[in-house]
Amino acid sequence: MKPISTAMLLAVALGAAPAWALEKGATAPQFDLQGLEGAVKLAKLQGKVVYVDFWASWCGPCRQSFPWMNEMQAKYGAKGLQIVGVNVDANSADARQFLTTTPARFAIGFDPQGATPRSYGIKGMPSSVLIGPDGKVLLEHSGFREADRAELESKIQNALGAVK
């Protein structure tokens, strides 16, 4: 019998590793981040529909998603939607500079160590997770394109229909 190479073992191990992306219906991992206006805690948003958007200052599509998220927050905030932008820049000064030219009218939390996107299995920027009022994942979405807007808004509307 031939010995198994380290590379082969690694390939098998990686192939057998569980998917890190959250599955629909999974409980969303909690987070407690420093924000622009104090702490941003998922636990405090229980009972609301939460749209968590992971972003970085160097992300081109993030510049397109912010105006849309501002619009969604303004349109649906009173109906139970809370958008939370989780910035993953190692230097929060980069994020703050981004916000001077691309303002956010929703909660912003800073995660320079990247623990929150790791717990959510995020692989690229921007990525978003829609969380229902029960704290369960309803949708995970990667990227942001003009064509995504209507579908994402429809998912938010459907989730808000479950808010009591």
Beta strands, then each sheet from edge to edge (+ up, - down):
strand 1: 32-35
strand 2: 38-41
strand 3: 49-55
strand 4: 81-87
strand 5: 107-110
strand 6: 127-131
strand 7: 137-142
sheet 1: 2+ 1- 5+ 4+ 3+ 6- 7+
end
